[in-house]
Amino acid sequence: MFGIGVGKRLGDGARVSLDEQQRIAVEFLSANKDALRDLANFPGVTTFPLGLQYNVELEEGLRGFCMGPSPRLMWHALDVGVHPNFCVLVNKPGEVDHGFSLEIFLKSW
């Protein structure tokens, strides 16, 4: 069975830095925490993601990395009941940036 999704655009991760995305998310979660808690606890809600986008250029010697939300964002996410997810896009040095945007990708669904 397919569910119906609800989304709220907080910015374009292809153009907004990860720090700024997290700041915007914290402001939104804080300002709307009661309504978001109600939504998270609504019968039938099984996932409640918060999508963030991180673009990185592959550098010589970079073998991998790990990342997670800032402590402030994590506190607000836990308080409301959302699960932060990171879409990481890696460009090779000299590779043309095709301007991938998670937002545009999701609109095509």
Backbone bond lengths (Angstrom), bond angles and torsions (degrees), N, CA, C in turn:
res aa  C-N    CA-C-N  psi(-1)  N-CA   C-N-CA  omega(-1)  CA-C   N-CA-C  phi
1 M - - - 1.443 - - 1.523 108.91 -
2 F 1.306 116.30 133.17 1.454 121.37 178.80 1.523 109.53 -95.19
3 G 1.311 115.26 141.24 1.448 120.38 178.94 1.515 111.27 -98.34
4 I 1.258 115.16 176.37 1.453 122.08 176.77 1.516 107.41 -105.76
5 G 1.304 116.49 135.03 1.453 120.49 -178.25 1.513 112.43 -103.62
6 V 1.294 114.48 155.34 1.452 122.66 175.84 1.512 106.61 -125.18
7 G 1.308 117.59 135.54 1.453 120.37 179.57 1.510 112.01 -135.25
8 K 1.294 115.26 154.49 1.465 122.25 176.33 1.522 107.49 -135.69
9 R 1.302 117.11 117.87 1.460 121.89 -179.67 1.527 109.24 -77.21
10 L 1.321 115.63 124.76 1.461 120.70 179.33 1.529 111.58 -110.80
11 G 1.300 118.18 -3.20 1.463 122.32 -179.64 1.517 109.82 151.66
12 D 1.306 116.51 168.28 1.463 122.60 -179.23 1.520 108.57 -101.07
13 G 1.328 116.22 108.39 1.457 121.64 -176.54 1.511 114.31 -61.04
14 A 1.325 117.88 -20.60 1.466 120.68 177.31 1.521 111.02 -71.58
15 R 1.317 116.65 -20.77 1.469 120.47 -176.38 1.531 114.06 -118.85
16 V 1.324 116.51 -15.60 1.462 121.52 -176.35 1.530 108.34 -107.69
17 S 1.329 117.23 131.66 1.468 120.57 -178.76 1.525 110.68 -61.73
18 L 1.319 115.59 157.55 1.459 120.57 179.53 1.530 110.96 -61.06
19 D 1.334 117.20 -40.90 1.471 119.70 177.54 1.523 111.33 -59.96
20 E 1.332 116.36 -42.41 1.465 120.40 -179.77 1.533 110.48 -68.71
21 Q 1.330 117.71 -39.32 1.470 120.41 176.61 1.525 110.41 -58.69
22 Q 1.329 116.63 -43.16 1.462 120.31 -179.44 1.528 111.09 -67.34
23 R 1.340 117.01 -38.79 1.468 120.15 177.24 1.527 110.68 -62.07
24 I 1.338 116.18 -45.66 1.461 120.93 179.16 1.528 110.23 -61.79
25 A 1.325 116.95 -43.35 1.463 121.14 179.99 1.528 111.44 -62.31
26 V 1.335 117.36 -43.62 1.468 120.92 178.82 1.523 110.35 -60.56
27 E 1.326 116.88 -44.71 1.471 120.02 178.75 1.524 110.90 -60.46
28 F 1.328 116.75 -44.25 1.463 120.82 -179.14 1.530 111.30 -65.97
29 L 1.328 116.65 -47.05 1.466 120.22 179.68 1.521 111.39 -61.27
30 S 1.315 116.29 -42.12 1.457 121.15 -179.25 1.531 111.66 -65.71
31 A 1.329 116.54 -43.67 1.464 121.05 -176.85 1.536 112.61 -72.44
32 N 1.333 116.71 -22.38 1.470 120.24 -174.36 1.519 113.34 -123.69
33 K 1.337 116.91 24.52 1.461 119.87 -170.68 1.525 114.06 -60.32
34 D 1.317 119.45 -40.89 1.463 120.24 -177.99 1.528 111.39 -65.24
35 A 1.327 117.00 -46.69 1.467 120.72 179.47 1.528 110.68 -65.19
36 L 1.336 117.27 -38.69 1.458 120.50 179.72 1.529 111.63 -68.91
37 R 1.329 117.22 -37.16 1.472 120.19 175.16 1.526 110.30 -61.52
38 D 1.348 115.40 -44.04 1.463 119.41 178.36 1.524 110.54 -60.23
39 L 1.326 116.58 -43.15 1.461 120.67 179.23 1.527 111.28 -64.28
40 A 1.324 117.08 -42.56 1.466 121.23 179.77 1.524 111.56 -62.44
41 N 1.320 116.69 -31.84 1.468 121.13 -177.49 1.528 113.55 -96.79
42 F 1.318 116.84 5.42 1.461 121.08 -179.63 1.526 109.44 -66.74
43 P 1.337 118.33 137.34 1.467 120.48 -179.49 1.532 111.67 -55.40
44 G 1.305 115.21 131.63 1.458 121.22 178.34 1.523 114.60 96.21
45 V 1.329 117.88 -13.89 1.464 119.85 178.12 1.530 107.93 -74.65
46 T 1.320 115.25 119.85 1.467 119.89 -178.07 1.522 112.40 -110.95
47 T 1.318 117.48 -24.06 1.463 121.11 176.51 1.515 108.53 -136.60
48 F 1.321 115.16 149.49 1.462 120.74 -179.85 1.529 107.40 -147.08
49 P 1.345 115.94 73.61 1.470 119.52 -174.41 1.521 113.42 -83.55
50 L 1.307 114.26 154.43 1.462 123.52 170.24 1.526 105.36 -120.54
51 G 1.322 117.25 109.13 1.460 121.50 -175.25 1.516 112.99 -91.19
52 L 1.327 115.46 128.60 1.462 122.67 176.42 1.517 108.19 -123.75
53 Q 1.318 117.47 148.68 1.459 121.37 -178.21 1.519 109.80 -118.93
54 Y 1.342 115.51 134.50 1.461 121.41 178.76 1.522 108.61 -128.11
55 N 1.321 116.45 120.11 1.459 122.36 177.53 1.522 107.85 -102.50
56 V 1.330 116.39 131.08 1.458 120.95 -178.60 1.518 108.83 -136.49
57 E 1.328 116.40 142.45 1.451 120.78 174.41 1.521 108.52 -95.07
58 L 1.320 114.92 128.52 1.456 121.32 179.55 1.527 108.80 -65.53
59 E 1.315 116.20 125.61 1.464 121.31 -179.24 1.523 109.75 -111.25
60 E 1.318 115.68 156.73 1.461 122.18 177.23 1.525 109.16 -53.06
61 G 1.301 116.82 127.64 1.458 121.29 176.61 1.525 114.58 88.28
62 L 1.324 117.91 -10.72 1.466 119.77 178.58 1.519 109.02 -71.86
63 R 1.308 116.49 117.93 1.453 121.52 -177.60 1.522 112.06 -105.09
64 G 1.296 116.96 -20.27 1.456 120.94 -179.29 1.516 109.92 166.74
65 F 1.286 115.96 174.60 1.461 120.88 178.48 1.521 108.30 -162.16
66 C 1.296 114.91 164.03 1.451 119.73 172.93 1.516 107.75 -127.49
67 M 1.277 115.62 157.95 1.457 118.85 -179.35 1.515 109.63 -153.86
68 G 1.285 114.73 162.14 1.452 121.86 177.54 1.513 108.77 -159.60
69 P 1.297 116.62 173.92 1.464 120.09 -179.45 1.527 111.76 -68.90
70 S 1.317 114.90 157.00 1.464 119.75 174.15 1.530 108.02 -63.09
71 P 1.327 117.39 154.60 1.472 118.93 178.50 1.528 112.43 -56.12
72 R 1.328 116.81 -38.01 1.469 119.93 -179.35 1.526 110.96 -65.35
73 L 1.332 116.97 -43.98 1.461 119.82 178.14 1.525 110.34 -65.62
74 M 1.309 117.48 -41.13 1.462 119.97 -179.21 1.520 111.13 -62.37
75 W 1.318 117.26 -40.08 1.467 120.68 178.65 1.526 110.04 -60.05
76 H 1.340 116.35 -47.94 1.475 119.93 -179.47 1.526 111.42 -67.06
77 A 1.334 117.16 -37.63 1.466 120.61 178.51 1.530 110.56 -62.39
78 L 1.324 116.76 -45.99 1.465 120.59 178.33 1.524 111.36 -64.42
79 D 1.319 116.64 -38.85 1.463 121.67 -179.58 1.529 111.12 -61.85
80 V 1.326 116.86 -38.83 1.456 121.83 -176.55 1.530 111.78 -89.86
81 G 1.325 116.83 -36.01 1.457 120.49 -178.93 1.521 114.56 107.96
82 V 1.334 116.93 19.21 1.465 119.53 176.71 1.519 109.97 -94.64
83 H 1.342 115.59 159.68 1.463 122.05 -179.81 1.526 108.53 -116.23
84 P 1.345 118.11 109.36 1.470 119.85 179.03 1.530 111.67 -67.65
85 N 1.322 115.93 131.99 1.464 123.39 175.72 1.524 108.18 -124.48
86 F 1.323 115.41 144.59 1.462 120.64 179.28 1.521 109.83 -116.71
87 C 1.303 116.66 126.09 1.459 122.95 171.58 1.527 105.09 -97.61
88 V 1.344 117.07 110.95 1.461 121.79 -177.00 1.526 108.65 -102.39
89 L 1.328 116.04 124.87 1.455 121.95 178.49 1.516 108.38 -112.26
90 V 1.328 116.44 124.62 1.461 121.91 -176.54 1.524 109.07 -110.73
91 N 1.335 116.15 124.48 1.462 122.25 175.21 1.514 108.76 -106.64
92 K 1.324 116.55 136.60 1.457 121.30 175.02 1.525 108.57 -76.15
93 P 1.358 118.27 150.78 1.465 120.14 178.21 1.524 110.97 -55.12
94 G 1.312 116.14 133.29 1.449 121.58 179.42 1.516 114.49 79.59
95 E 1.320 117.43 -7.09 1.457 121.13 179.66 1.520 109.56 -73.08
96 V 1.299 115.91 140.44 1.456 120.80 179.31 1.526 108.62 -68.29
97 D 1.327 115.87 130.68 1.461 120.49 175.67 1.523 107.39 -79.24
98 H 1.308 115.45 114.60 1.453 119.95 -177.90 1.520 112.17 -83.97
99 G 1.317 116.46 7.06 1.457 120.90 175.99 1.510 113.71 65.72
100 F 1.344 116.71 33.91 1.459 119.13 178.55 1.514 109.74 -58.17
101 S 1.275 115.18 132.63 1.455 121.70 176.86 1.518 108.22 -128.41
102 L 1.314 116.58 125.53 1.458 121.02 177.41 1.524 109.78 -57.54
103 E 1.304 115.97 -36.95 1.460 120.70 -179.61 1.532 110.80 -61.27
104 I 1.325 117.58 -46.17 1.465 121.23 179.96 1.525 110.18 -66.41
105 F 1.329 116.46 -41.15 1.462 120.90 177.74 1.519 111.33 -58.19
106 L 1.317 116.95 -46.65 1.460 120.64 -177.80 1.528 112.17 -68.03
107 K 1.335 117.17 -30.87 1.474 119.74 177.12 1.518 111.13 -64.47
108 S 1.336 117.17 -27.60 1.457 120.45 -177.56 1.526 112.14 -75.59
109 W 1.308 119.14 -9.85 1.469 121.84 -179.20 1.471 109.71 -77.27
